Amino acid sequence: MVTRRFTVINESFVCEVCLTNVQPLHTGCRNHCPQCLHSVHLDHFPGDRAANCDGIMDPIAIKTHSKKGYMVVHRCRVCGYETVNKLALDDPVQPDSMETVLDIMKNNAWKG
């Protein structure tokens, strides 16, 4: 039996942290708020909605990937699960906040 590792779900939602009305991503799938970069722990694999946790996923770091560009690292407040997701800095409708990205990078620089 083959298990799908990515299910496309690209729908609008309201951020549970900052209450931003989040629009679907122009290309790809949006899984986090473009304003505060928080997410909700819903998936084991993208789009499967199988996590049964529903914890807030805090953006704890920013990484770069040679092919995917800037990525946000999320950690679940409830279970500690961590995941890495591509940022949508170039989305023409609702891009991810570069100010928030820079704040996360600055905060991590202070931690050493």
CORFEN-V252122 format. One record per pair of residues at least 12 apart in sequence whose ideal C-beta (glycine too) atoms are under 8 Angstrom apart, sorted by the first residue. I is the first residue (numbers start at 1). J is the second residue. D is the distance in whole Angstrom. If there is no record, write none. Layout:
BEGIN
I&J&D, I&J&D
END
This chain:
BEGIN
3&45&8, 4&45&7, 4&48&8, 5&45&5, 5&46&7, 6&45&6, 6&46&5, 6&47&6, 7&45&7, 7&46&7, 7&47&3, 7&48&6, 8&29&6, 8&47&6, 9&29&6, 9&47&4, 9&49&8, 10&24&5, 10&25&6, 10&28&7, 10&29&4, 10&30&6, 11&24&6, 12&24&6, 15&33&4, 15&35&7, 15&36&6, 15&38&6, 16&38&7, 16&40&6, 16&56&6, 17&33&7, 17&36&5, 17&38&4, 17&56&6, 18&33&6, 18&35&5, 18&36&4, 18&38&7, 20&33&5, 20&34&7, 20&35&4, 20&36&7, 22&34&6, 22&94&7, 23&93&6, 23&94&5, 25&88&6, 25&91&6, 25&94&8, 26&88&8, 26&91&5, 26&92&6, 26&93&5, 27&91&8, 28&86&7, 28&88&7, 29&46&7, 29&47&7, 30&88&7, 31&43&8, 31&46&7, 31&85&6, 32&57&7, 32&59&7, 32&72&7, 32&74&7, 32&85&6, 32&96&8, 34&88&7, 34&91&7, 34&94&5, 34&95&6, 34&96&5, 34&97&6, 35&97&5, 35&100&7, 36&59&8, 36&97&8, 36&100&6, 37&59&4, 37&72&5, 37&87&8, 37&96&7, 37&97&7, 37&100&5, 37&101&7, 37&104&7, 38&56&6, 38&57&6, 38&58&6, 38&59&6, 38&74&8, 39&56&8, 39&57&4, 39&59&8, 39&74&5, 39&85&7, 40&54&6, 40&55&7, 40&56&6, 40&57&6, 41&53&4, 41&54&6, 41&55&5, 41&56&8, 41&57&5, 41&76&4, 41&78&7, 41&79&7, 41&81&6, 42&54&7, 51&81&8, 53&76&6, 53&78&5, 53&79&5, 53&81&7, 54&78&8, 55&76&4, 55&77&5, 55&78&3, 55&79&6, 55&81&8, 56&76&7, 56&77&5, 56&78&8, 57&74&4, 57&75&7, 57&76&5, 57&77&8, 57&83&7, 58&74&7, 58&75&6, 58&76&8, 58&77&6, 59&72&5, 59&73&7, 59&74&6, 59&100&8, 59&104&6, 60&73&5, 60&74&7, 60&75&5, 60&82&8, 60&104&8, 60&108&8, 61&73&4, 61&104&7, 61&108&5, 62&87&8, 62&101&6, 62&104&5, 62&105&5, 62&108&7, 63&84&6, 65&86&8, 68&86&5, 69&86&7, 69&87&7, 69&89&7, 70&86&8, 70&87&4, 70&89&6, 70&101&7, 71&84&5, 71&85&6, 71&86&6, 71&87&6, 72&84&7, 72&85&5, 72&87&6, 72&96&8, 72&101&8, 72&104&8, 87&101&7, 89&101&7
END
